[in-house]
Structure formats: C-alpha cells, structure tokens
Amino acid sequence: MEQNKDNKKSIGKMLLPYLLFFLLGLCCLFRLSYLFLVSNWEELTVDEILFHIFAPMGGANGHLVQLFITTALAPAILLWLSLSVFYYYFYQKQKKRNFLPKIKKAFLPLCGFFSIFLVAVTIADAWDGISLGSFLSSQFQSSKFIEEHYVDPKNVDLKFPEKKRNLIYIYMESTELTFMDKEHGGDFPENLLPELMALGEEGEDFAGEGEKRNGGIALPGATWTMGAIFGESTGLPLKISIEQNSMDSQKHFFPSVTALGDILEEEGYNQKFLLGSVGYFGGRELFMEDHGNVAVEDFSYWKRKGKFPRNYWVNWGFEDEKLFLYAKEELENLGKAEQPFNLTLLTVDTHFPDGYVCRLCERKHPKNQYADVYQCTSRQVSNFVHWVQQQPFYENTTIVISGDHPTMDHDFCNDVEKSYQRKVFTTYLNAVPGVEEKKYREYSTFDDFPTTLAAMGVEIPGDKLGLGRNLFSKTPTLIEEYGLKHVKKELEKRSDFMISLGQIDKESAFIQKEEKKKEKEEKKKKEVEEQSKKIKETQRK
C-alpha cells in the first residue's frame, strides 16, 4: 500500500511540471488571443466576442481563422511543447548535474508567476479595452430600462397610405460617417465617401442646416451585423445568453417580437433579402424567415441559379458588384407587379480586415487598401441608387441607406480623435414627410425602425416603436432624453425583459451543436476516403 502511495506521489511530481507548462501555454494563448482581437477589430466588446465564438463559423472568413492560428494558437502550442521538451531533456536526462536542481527550484515557480502575470495583464487591458468591466458588472446588475421604454408595435395602430410605398433598404457593411472629412462631419483628412455624402445631402439624415452630415450611433447589442439588422428592424438590442447559445441553433428568432418584416408582411408586401455571403451565418436567414417570411437570396441561392461557377468564392462569397447586378434584375421584376415590395440588401466588400478589392476599385492609396475599397463602395452604391431613380417605380419608392455598425478594423481608425463620436452613415431618400423641425438630432440605429415606416408614409400614433423614435417628428430620442452615457450604461446591464422575449432553447442549441460536429466529422471522413480512393486508382494506372 505504502509503495503504491509513493508511486502515485512520484508520478504526480513527475507530471506536475508538464501540467504547469500546459497552464502557461493556455495563459499565453489567452494573452495572444486578446492581442489578436484588439489588433484586428476596432471598438470590440465582450458581447461581440462571445457572439462570434459561439455562433456557427461556417461562413467566416478563412483568412481570419488562419491569422488566429499563426499569431495566437501556434505560438502558444510551440511554447508549451518547447518547455516540455526542454524540461524533459535537461531535468530528466541530466539529473546528476549539481547545478540543475538549483535552477529547477527557480524555474518552475517562475513559470507559475509568469502564467499569473499574463492573465493579470490581459484582464487589466481588457477591463476598459473591450469593456470587460462593464460586461462583468452587467452580469450582476439588472436593468428595467428597456422594459420601461419599449413600445410594442402590436399595441400601436399603424396606418399605411392608401397606395403603399415600396422600400429599398441597404445595409452597408462597416460604413461610417467617420470616413468623411471634418468639414462634412467625419474625422478623416480626406473624404472617402463623396458620393454617399451627396446622397446624404439629397436625402434626410437629420443633420439640420449646414454642410456637416449626421448618422446613427450603434448602441450596445447592435455593434455587429446581426445585432445591427435586429436593432434597425425591431428597435431593440440583441441581448441574449450568447455564451450558451447560437441563434442559428434556435427554431425561432425572438418569436414574440414584432419586426419591420412582420409589419410589411401583414400589409401584403413581397419581401426579399439579398446578400453576397451565406445567409445562415449569425442567424440572419432565420431572422428574415421568422419575421415576415422574407425570401433570402444569398450566395448559395445565386450559386444554384448558375450565376457563377460552382467553385467561385471571393472574400465572404461574392463581391458587391454582383449583388447590385442581381438586385437590379430583381427590381425589374418587382417593379412591374402591383404588389408593394421590400428589397433589402447587405453589402460585404467593406468587411474588415482591409476590405475586398474588386475589378471596379481604383488604387489611389498604395498603402491603404481599405480606403480604396470604401471609395469604390461609395461609387457603387451611388450608381445603384441613381439607376433606381431612373426606374418607373421610383416615384413610389423610399430608399434607406444605413451602415450596419462601425468598422472593427483596428488600424484604419488609428488617427480618429478619441473625443469624436463615431456614427454609421445614414440617409433617407424619397421620404414622404418632411421633418417637423429642421435641426441636428442625436439618434441611434434603433430609431431607424419607426423612422423607416414614417418615411414610407405610415402614420405612427405617439411616434414610438421599440426603443426607437420617429426622427421626422419632434419626439426626443432616448439619447436626447437621457444622454448617451446613461443609455449605454443601462443597455449594458442584464435585462430580464430581453431574456423573456428571446425564449432561448438551450437544450436545442446544445443538441444542434453536437449534430453539426458529427456532420462535419462524417464529411471529413468521407473526403479522406474519396481522396484515398483517387490515389489508389492513380497508382493502378
């Protein structure tokens, strides 16, 4: 018995250093992962990190995955293996050397100390860097702010005009007002969006008088694409227990919430959602189908239609040039029908890092690819809008253009003043009402929900829907009423009201995650078998 105990102690002592090296490797991975995130995403929050960690990554950019492996995962594994091999060789193979035990006594505690140091430094950096402090606080503090200020569209008697107007809604990936020059409301030395600026001047962006343009602030819960779409369509932040769920794993997407798509479906609209990436990513397809039976025409849809070769794939799917081409084809058909339509587009070329350079891009900034991509996108959107304006159906069509969220590219906004409030580009074209009072407004992307309907000529008693306020009216927005700092603070806290609206099925999320894992393993196994079969056939020949 005593000998067995001694053997166990001996094994424990032998394994302890290797476990310590493994712990150091994990701490190193923790630190490098944080550095990877903050160097590739701008204004990142814990909510966004958790969302993308647990969301299905089938449609993710392979370049980012590769970058993470080379800059974070591989170095951490290399450190762990190097220390293990070093220790085994010097401390196990050369025990008899007198100086080694002395070094050993200092080396192992040093590894332990360095592990704690890496974690401590990372937490300290993340506390304000990615709002870790606010996130942790929100887990222990709840708020009724959303519940108390939410106006359920089900309880509002919306009145559409006798002749219902068409809607074209363009979500522009990571497009900010920031990228204009200071003279026009941005914070860049050069105006990268001159065509969009002109559209802002032509339409309504609630900037009041003067040359400076205005845009919406992306509040917590609406700072990534799916959160932005949800926020602009419902007037609510996408607050869910992301750490245990992925919305793509759910059967429904906030089923009790009324979204823009639901309202338009009830009014008999023909609705389509066009995008150049895969629709399921982030739960976008589920949201669109769940709220208005919107037909999702994504990368896979257009691939099945034979619009491009089966092996075609650039950036996140296909480029925006194709998106606008396909949108024109859809509009030519939709415009001929008597049924009103809602055509929603989601661009992708300006996705970080650095965007995608298509054949239409002009290379004016040799050291700044992203600037060229934004200029190209500005031209493409403007050309598309001008095409729409020449069509017979435009007279009865409202166009809304909105950035989905601020860019997450870290380097691109290095020179933006810390005091500058970053906003997404926003404009309403061919809107029915004029503003009741021509003045500068402080608003968020949540306000797009009621404002879009108002722009289509819909009467909204009270001028409030969701957390949004109709900007064409004099009704103050939540930011104007309470101040940006207070609103952000309340939205960062846990909301039991949002939890109840979400109706998240955790068991379903877990089961689906396991099923997807099995499917992936089976697919990989099948590919290996097919490859082996081809090799054998080649050898026989």
C-alpha positions in Angstrom: 0.0 0.0 0.0 2.7 2.4 1.0 4.7 1.6 -2.1 1.6 2.4 -4.2 1.2 5.7 -2.5 4.9 6.5 -3.1 4.5 5.6 -6.7 1.4 7.9 -7.1 3.3 10.7 -5.4 6.3 10.1 -7.7 4.1 10.2 -10.8 2.4 13.3 -9.5 5.7 15.1 -9.0 6.8 14.0 -12.5 3.6 15.2 -14.2 3.3 18.5 -12.2 5.9 20.4 -14.3 4.3 19.4 -17.6 0.8 20.5 -16.3 2.4 23.8 -15.3 3.8 24.2 -18.8 0.4 23.4 -20.2 -1.1 26.1 -18.0 1.5 28.6 -19.1 0.7 27.7 -22.7 -3.0 28.4 -22.0 -2.2 31.7 -20.4 -0.1 32.6 -23.3 -2.9 31.7 -25.7 -5.2 33.9 -23.6 -2.9 36.8 -23.9 -2.2 36.4 -27.6 -5.9 35.9 -28.4 -6.7 39.2 -26.8 -3.9 40.9 -28.8 -5.2 39.3 -32.0 -8.7 40.6 -31.3 -7.8 44.2 -30.5 -5.4 44.4 -33.4 -8.0 43.2 -35.9 -11.2 44.7 -34.5 -12.0 48.3 -33.6 -14.2 49.1 -30.6 -14.7 45.4 -29.7 -16.9 44.4 -26.8 -17.2 41.2 -24.8 -20.7 40.7 -26.2 -19.3 40.6 -29.8 -16.5 38.2 -28.8 -18.9 35.8 -27.2 -21.4 36.1 -30.1 -18.8 35.1 -32.7 -17.1 32.4 -30.5 -20.4 30.5 -30.1 -22.0 31.4 -33.5 -21.6 28.8 -36.3 -18.4 29.8 -38.2 -19.2 28.0 -41.5 -19.4 31.3 -43.3 -16.5 33.0 -41.6 -13.5 34.5 -43.4 -10.8 31.8 -43.7 -8.1 34.5 -43.7 -9.0 35.5 -40.1 -9.0 31.9 -38.9 -5.6 31.4 -40.5 -4.4 34.6 -38.9 -5.5 33.5 -35.5 -3.8 30.1 -35.9 -0.5 31.7 -36.9 -0.4 34.6 -34.4 -2.0 33.1 -31.3 -2.7 29.3 -31.3 0.6 28.1 -33.0 2.9 30.2 -30.8 1.1 29.1 -27.6 1.4 25.4 -28.6 5.0 25.9 -29.5 5.8 27.4 -26.1 4.1 24.5 -24.3 6.0 21.9 -26.4 9.3 23.7 -26.2 9.2 24.0 -22.4 8.1 20.3 -22.1 11.0 19.1 -24.3 13.5 21.4 -22.6 12.5 20.2 -19.2 12.4 16.6 -20.1 15.9 16.7 -21.7 17.7 18.8 -19.1 15.9 17.7 -15.9 15.1 14.1 -16.6 18.1 13.1 -18.7 20.7 15.1 -16.8 19.6 14.7 -13.2 23.1 14.1 -11.9 24.4 17.6 -12.7 24.5 19.6 -9.5 23.5 23.0 -10.8 20.3 21.7 -12.4 18.3 21.1 -9.2 19.0 24.7 -8.2 17.7 26.0 -11.5 14.7 23.7 -11.2 13.6 25.3 -7.9 13.6 28.7 -9.5 12.3 27.7 -13.0 9.0 26.1 -12.1 7.9 28.9 -9.7 8.9 31.4 -12.4 6.6 29.6 -14.9 3.8 29.8 -12.4 4.4 33.5 -11.8 4.6 34.3 -15.5 1.2 32.5 -16.0 -0.4 34.7 -13.4 1.3 37.7 -14.8 -0.1 37.1 -18.3 -3.6 36.6 -17.1 -3.5 39.7 -14.8 -2.1 42.0 -17.6 -4.7 40.8 -20.1 -7.6 41.3 -17.7 -6.2 44.8 -16.9 -6.0 45.7 -20.6 -9.4 44.2 -21.3 -11.2 45.9 -18.4 -11.6 49.1 -20.5 -10.2 48.0 -23.8 -13.1 45.7 -24.6 -15.5 46.8 -21.8 -14.8 43.7 -19.7 -15.6 45.7 -16.5 -19.0 46.8 -17.9 -19.7 43.3 -19.0 -19.0 41.7 -15.7 -21.0 44.4 -14.0 -23.9 43.7 -16.3 -23.9 40.1 -15.2 -24.6 41.1 -11.6 -26.7 44.2 -12.3 -30.1 44.1 -13.9 -32.0 47.0 -15.5 -35.6 47.6 -16.4 -34.7 50.5 -18.8 -35.6 48.5 -21.9 -38.8 47.2 -20.5 -39.9 50.6 -19.3 -39.2 52.4 -22.6 -40.1 49.7 -25.1 -43.2 50.4 -27.2 -44.6 47.2 -28.6 -45.7 47.6 -32.2 -48.6 45.2 -31.6 -50.1 47.9 -29.4 -49.7 50.7 -32.0 -52.4 51.3 -34.6 -50.2 51.9 -37.7 -51.9 53.5 -40.7 -50.4 52.9 -44.1 -51.2 55.2 -47.0 -53.9 54.1 -49.5 -51.1 53.5 -52.1 -48.4 51.6 -50.2 -44.9 52.7 -50.9 -42.1 50.3 -51.9 -39.0 50.1 -49.7 -35.3 49.5 -50.7 -33.2 49.1 -47.5 -29.4 49.0 -48.0 -27.3 47.8 -45.0 -23.7 48.9 -45.8 -21.1 46.8 -44.1 -19.0 48.7 -41.6 -19.7 52.1 -43.2 -19.3 55.1 -41.0 -19.9 58.8 -41.3 -16.4 59.0 -39.8 -14.8 58.4 -43.2 -15.8 61.8 -44.5 -13.6 64.8 -43.9 -14.1 67.1 -40.9 -15.8 69.7 -43.0 -18.6 67.3 -43.7 -19.0 65.7 -40.2 -16.3 63.0 -40.5 -12.9 62.8 -38.9 -10.6 61.8 -41.8 -8.3 64.1 -43.6 -9.8 63.1 -46.9 -13.4 62.4 -47.8 -13.6 58.7 -48.8 -17.3 58.8 -49.3 -18.0 61.8 -51.6 -20.9 60.0 -53.5 -22.5 58.9 -50.2 -22.1 62.5 -48.9 -24.0 63.8 -51.9 -26.8 61.3 -51.3 -26.9 62.4 -47.6 -27.3 66.0 -48.8 -30.0 65.0 -51.2 -31.9 62.9 -48.7 -32.5 63.3 -45.0 -30.0 62.4 -42.3 -31.3 64.8 -39.6 -28.2 67.0 -39.6 -30.2 70.2 -39.6 -28.7 73.2 -41.6 -25.1 73.3 -42.9 -22.7 71.0 -44.7 -22.0 68.6 -41.9 -23.8 65.2 -42.3 -25.2 63.1 -39.5 -25.7 59.4 -38.7 -26.9 56.9 -36.2 -25.0 55.7 -33.1 -24.6 51.9 -32.8 -25.5 51.2 -29.2 -24.6 48.0 -27.2 -26.3 45.0 -28.7 -26.2 46.5 -32.2 -22.5 46.7 -32.9 -22.1 43.6 -35.2 -24.1 42.8 -38.4 -26.8 40.5 -36.9 -27.2 42.8 -33.9 -27.4 45.8 -36.3 -30.1 44.2 -38.5 -32.0 43.2 -35.4 -31.7 46.7 -33.9 -32.7 48.6 -37.0 -35.6 46.2 -37.7 -37.0 46.0 -34.2 -35.7 48.9 -32.2 -34.1 46.5 -29.7 -30.6 45.4 -28.8 -29.7 41.8 -29.5 -29.2 40.8 -25.8 -29.1 37.0 -25.3 -27.1 34.4 -23.3 -24.7 34.1 -26.2 -22.1 32.2 -24.1 -24.5 29.2 -24.2 -26.2 29.7 -27.5 -26.0 30.5 -31.1 -29.1 32.0 -32.7 -28.6 29.8 -35.8 -29.3 26.8 -33.5 -32.7 28.0 -32.5 -36.1 27.2 -34.1 -37.2 30.8 -33.8 -35.5 34.2 -33.5 -37.2 36.3 -30.8 -40.7 35.0 -31.9 -42.7 37.4 -29.7 -41.0 40.5 -31.1 -42.6 42.4 -33.9 -40.1 43.5 -36.6 -40.3 45.6 -39.7 -40.7 42.5 -41.8 -43.7 41.3 -39.8 -45.4 44.6 -40.3 -44.8 44.7 -44.0 -45.9 41.1 -44.4 -49.2 41.8 -42.8 -49.6 44.7 -45.3 -49.1 42.3 -48.2 -45.5 43.2 -49.2 -43.3 41.0 -51.4 -40.1 40.8 -49.4 -36.6 39.7 -50.4 -33.2 39.9 -48.7 -30.1 39.8 -51.0 -26.6 39.3 -49.8 -23.3 38.0 -51.2 -22.4 35.9 -48.2 -24.1 32.7 -46.8 -27.4 33.6 -45.2 -27.3 31.3 -42.2 -24.2 32.9 -40.7 -25.0 34.7 -37.5 -28.7 33.7 -37.7 -29.6 36.2 -40.5 -31.6 33.7 -42.6 -33.5 32.5 -39.5 -34.4 36.1 -38.5 -35.6 37.1 -42.0 -37.7 34.0 -42.5 -39.1 34.2 -38.9 -40.1 37.8 -39.3 -42.0 38.4 -42.4 -41.3 35.2 -44.4 -38.6 37.2 -46.2 -37.1 35.3 -49.2 -33.4 35.0 -48.5 -31.3 35.2 -51.7 -27.8 34.6 -50.5 -24.5 33.2 -52.0 -26.0 29.7 -52.1 -29.2 30.8 -53.8 -27.4 32.6 -56.6 -25.0 29.7 -57.0 -27.9 27.3 -57.5 -29.2 29.8 -60.1 -25.9 29.3 -62.0 -24.9 32.9 -61.8 -21.2 32.0 -61.4 -19.0 28.8 -61.4 -19.7 26.3 -58.7 -16.2 26.7 -57.3 -16.4 30.6 -57.2 -15.7 32.2 -53.9 -14.1 35.6 -53.1 -13.9 37.3 -49.7 -17.1 36.2 -47.9 -18.8 34.8 -51.0 -19.2 37.1 -54.0 -18.5 40.7 -54.4 -20.9 43.7 -54.2 -20.7 44.3 -58.0 -22.7 41.1 -58.5 -25.0 42.0 -55.6 -26.1 45.2 -57.2 -26.4 43.5 -60.6 -28.7 40.8 -59.2 -30.6 43.4 -57.2 -31.4 45.3 -60.5 -32.7 42.1 -62.0 -35.0 41.5 -59.0 -36.2 45.1 -59.0 -37.1 45.0 -62.7 -39.5 42.2 -61.9 -40.7 43.6 -58.6 -41.4 47.0 -60.1 -43.7 45.5 -62.7 -46.0 43.9 -60.2 -48.9 45.6 -58.4 -47.8 44.2 -55.1 -45.7 46.6 -53.0 -42.2 45.3 -52.3 -39.4 45.5 -49.7 -35.9 44.7 -51.1 -33.2 44.6 -48.5 -29.5 44.4 -49.4 -26.4 43.7 -47.3 -23.1 44.7 -48.8 -19.9 42.9 -47.8 -16.8 44.3 -49.7 -16.0 46.7 -46.9 -15.8 44.0 -44.3 -12.6 44.1 -42.2 -9.7 43.5 -42.4 -8.9 45.9 -45.3 -11.9 45.1 -47.4 -12.1 43.4 -50.8 -10.6 45.0 -53.9 -12.8 44.2 -56.8 -12.2 44.9 -60.5 -14.0 48.3 -60.2 -11.7 49.6 -57.4 -9.2 52.3 -58.3 -5.9 52.0 -56.5 -5.3 55.6 -55.3 -3.9 54.7 -51.9 -0.9 52.3 -52.3 -0.5 51.8 -48.5 -4.2 51.9 -47.6 -6.3 49.2 -49.4 -9.3 49.8 -47.2 -9.6 53.5 -48.3 -9.7 52.4 -51.9 -12.5 49.8 -51.1 -14.6 52.4 -49.3 -14.3 54.8 -52.2 -15.3 52.0 -54.6 -18.3 51.1 -52.5 -19.4 54.7 -52.3 -19.4 54.9 -56.1 -21.2 51.5 -56.5 -24.0 52.4 -54.0 -24.4 55.8 -55.6 -24.6 54.3 -59.1 -27.2 51.8 -57.9 -29.3 54.5 -56.4 -29.2 56.6 -59.5 -30.2 53.6 -61.6 -33.2 53.1 -59.2 -34.1 56.8 -59.5 -34.5 56.4 -63.3 -37.0 53.5 -63.0 -40.8 54.0 -63.3 -41.4 52.5 -59.8 -39.1 55.0 -58.0 -41.8 57.7 -57.7 -43.5 55.4 -55.2 -40.3 54.0 -53.5 -38.4 55.1 -50.4 -34.7 54.2 -50.1 -33.0 53.9 -46.7 -29.2 53.6 -46.6 -27.5 52.7 -43.3 -24.2 51.4 -42.2 -24.7 48.4 -40.1 -22.1 49.1 -37.4 -18.7 50.9 -37.0 -15.8 49.1 -38.6 -13.9 46.6 -36.5 -10.7 47.2 -38.4 -8.2 48.4 -35.8 -5.6 50.2 -37.8 -7.9 52.1 -40.1 -9.2 54.4 -37.4 -5.9 55.0 -35.5 -5.9 58.7 -36.2 -9.6 59.3 -35.3 -9.8 61.6 -32.3 -10.9 59.8 -29.1 -13.4 62.5 -28.4 -15.0 62.1 -31.8 -18.4 60.2 -31.7 -18.3 57.6 -34.4 -21.6 57.1 -36.2 -22.8 54.9 -39.1 -23.7 56.5 -42.4 -27.5 57.2 -42.6 -29.8 58.8 -45.2 -33.5 58.5 -46.2 -34.2 59.2 -49.9 -37.6 60.0 -51.4 -39.2 60.0 -48.0 -42.9 61.1 -47.8 -42.8 63.5 -44.9 -40.5 66.4 -44.3 -39.0 67.0 -40.8 -41.3 68.9 -38.4 -38.3 70.9 -37.3 -35.1 71.3 -39.3 -32.4 70.7 -36.6 -29.5 68.5 -35.7 -30.6 65.3 -34.0 -28.8 62.8 -31.7 -30.1 59.4 -32.5 -29.2 55.7 -32.6 -29.8 52.9 -35.1 -32.8 51.8 -33.0 -34.5 55.0 -34.3 -34.3 53.7 -37.8 -37.2 51.3 -37.1 -40.1 53.8 -36.7 -38.3 56.4 -38.9 -38.3 54.0 -41.9 -42.0 53.4 -41.6 -42.6 57.1 -41.3 -40.5 57.7 -44.4 -42.9 55.3 -46.2 -45.9 57.5 -45.3 -47.0 55.3 -42.3 -48.8 57.2 -39.5 -47.4 56.2 -36.1 -49.5 57.4 -33.2 -47.0 58.5 -30.5 -44.1 58.3 -32.9 -42.5 55.5 -30.9 -41.7 51.8 -31.8 -39.4 49.5 -29.9 -36.8 51.8 -28.3 -36.8 53.9 -31.5 -38.4 57.3 -32.0 -39.7 58.7 -35.3 -37.0 61.3 -36.3 -39.3 63.1 -38.7 -41.3 64.1 -35.6 -40.3 66.3 -32.7 -40.4 63.3 -30.3 -37.0 63.2 -28.5 -34.9 60.1 -28.9 -33.7 58.2 -25.8 -30.2 59.6 -26.3 -31.6 63.2 -26.4 -33.8 62.5 -23.4 -31.3 60.7 -21.1 -27.9 61.3 -22.6 -25.7 58.8 -24.5 -23.7 57.7 -21.4 -26.7 56.8 -19.4 -28.4 54.9 -22.2 -25.3 52.9 -22.9 -24.8 52.1 -19.2 -28.4 50.8 -18.9 -28.2 48.7 -22.1 -25.0 47.0 -20.9 -26.8 45.7 -17.9 -28.7 42.4 -17.8 -32.3 42.7 -19.0 -34.7 40.0 -17.7 -37.2 41.5 -20.2 -35.0 40.7 -23.1 -34.3 37.2 -21.8 -38.1 36.6 -21.7 -38.5 37.9 -25.3 -35.7 35.7 -26.6 -37.2 32.4 -25.4 -33.8 30.7 -25.9 -33.9 26.9 -26.0 -30.5 26.0 -24.5 -31.1 22.2 -24.9 -31.8 22.7 -28.6 -28.6 24.8 -29.0 -26.6 22.0 -27.4 -28.1 19.2 -29.5 -27.7 21.1 -32.7 -24.1 21.9 -32.0 -23.4 18.2 -31.4 -25.2 17.3 -34.6 -23.2 19.8 -36.6 -20.0 18.4 -35.1 -20.9 14.9 -36.2 -21.8 16.0 -39.7 -18.5 17.8 -40.0 -16.6 14.7 -38.8 -18.5 12.5 -41.2 -17.9 14.9 -44.1 -14.2 15.0 -43.4 -14.1 11.2 -43.2 -15.8 10.9 -46.5 -13.4 13.4 -48.1 -10.4 11.4 -46.8 -11.9 8.1 -48.2 -12.6 9.7 -51.6 -9.0 11.1 -51.7 -7.5 7.7 -50.8 -9.7 6.1 -53.5 -8.4 8.5 -56.1 -4.7 7.9 -55.0 -5.2 4.1 -55.4 -6.8 4.5 -58.8 -3.9 6.7 -59.9 -1.4 4.1 -58.6 -3.1 1.3 -60.5 -2.9 3.3 -63.8 
